[in-house]
Amino acid sequence: MLQTWIREGLAVSIAVLEQERIEGRLIWQDPEFLALERLGSTRPVLIARRHITLIRSID
């Protein structure tokens, strides 16, 4: 499912342990990390999968 969201460029909201939710567009994934492009940012944020508690589409 995540790969489909990456291909479609869907915006997502990611809940991370003990932090606020992070919103943006998934651009890449591997077995350990997701890369998220945040609105207004020129560089992606890498998020460790082990710290993610929820991913949902917001489009």
C-alpha positions as CSV (number, residue, x, y, z in Angstrom):
1,M,0.0,0.0,0.0
2,L,2.8,2.5,0.8
3,Q,4.4,2.0,-2.6
4,T,1.0,2.8,-4.2
5,W,0.8,6.0,-2.1
6,I,4.4,6.9,-3.2
7,R,3.5,6.4,-6.9
8,E,0.3,8.4,-6.6
9,G,2.0,11.2,-4.6
10,L,-0.6,11.1,-1.9
11,A,-0.2,13.3,1.1
12,V,0.1,11.4,4.4
13,S,0.1,12.0,8.1
14,I,2.6,10.0,10.1
15,A,2.4,9.6,13.9
16,V,5.8,9.1,15.5
17,L,6.5,7.9,19.0
18,E,6.3,10.8,21.5
19,Q,6.2,13.5,18.8
20,E,3.7,15.5,16.9
21,R,2.4,14.1,13.6
22,I,4.4,14.8,10.5
23,E,2.6,15.6,7.3
24,G,3.9,15.5,3.7
25,R,4.3,13.3,0.7
26,L,6.1,9.9,0.8
27,I,8.8,9.8,-1.8
28,W,10.8,6.7,-0.9
29,Q,11.0,3.7,1.4
30,D,13.3,0.9,2.3
31,P,13.1,-1.8,5.0
32,E,14.2,0.6,7.8
33,F,13.2,4.2,6.8
34,L,10.6,6.2,5.0
35,A,11.5,9.5,3.3
36,L,8.9,12.2,3.6
37,E,8.8,15.5,1.7
38,R,7.2,18.1,3.9
39,L,5.3,21.0,2.5
40,G,7.6,24.0,2.0
41,S,10.8,22.1,2.6
42,T,13.4,21.4,0.0
43,R,14.9,18.3,1.7
44,P,13.2,15.1,2.8
45,V,12.9,13.9,6.3
46,L,13.9,10.3,7.1
47,I,11.7,8.5,9.6
48,A,12.7,5.2,11.2
49,R,9.9,2.7,10.7
50,R,10.4,1.4,14.3
51,H,9.2,4.8,15.6
52,I,6.1,5.0,13.5
53,T,2.8,4.3,15.2
54,L,0.3,5.3,12.5
55,I,0.3,6.3,8.8
56,R,-2.8,7.6,7.1
57,S,-3.5,9.3,3.8
58,I,-4.9,12.8,4.0
59,D,-5.9,13.3,0.3
